[in-house]
Amino acid sequence: MLLTNWLNTLTSKISKRRVFRSRDRRDIRKRWQSIIQNQISTTEALEDRTLLTTFFVDDDFTGTSDFSGTDTDPIAGDDQNAEFGFTAFTTIQQAVSAAVAGDTIIVAAGTYTEDVIVNTSVIIQGANAGIA
């Protein structure tokens, strides 16, 4: 019933449109523009919905910059879709440089001869993480 009343009102206004002189139209347009300009925004600003990212480091990754394949996750042992140069790296420093605060870097077993500078709050897990 409420929907029907709303619909009738809408159709009656469409069919019975008033005719205005150009001066009246101009005044109505100016009033409408001032209303729109002074309107308070009712939208809510949402917080950043960035998801945490997991980066993979393996010293024997093979691939080029356009490689999009799978490699084994050293912790879970299953295949991960890792894109070389974006989420999969051959050095720990490359992964740390790409990571932001809260990200996880999973490092496969291997030999990494590098000095790593960690300047963000990231989690770095090795191949034997969680083993008692």
Secondary structure, 3 states (H helix, E strand, C coil): CHHHHHHHHHHHHHHCCCCCCHHHHHHHHHHHHHHHHCCCCCCCCCCCCCCCCEEEECCCCCCCCCCEEEEECCCCCCEEEEEECCCEECCHHHHHHHCCCCCEEEECCCCCCCCCCCCCCCEEECCCCCCC
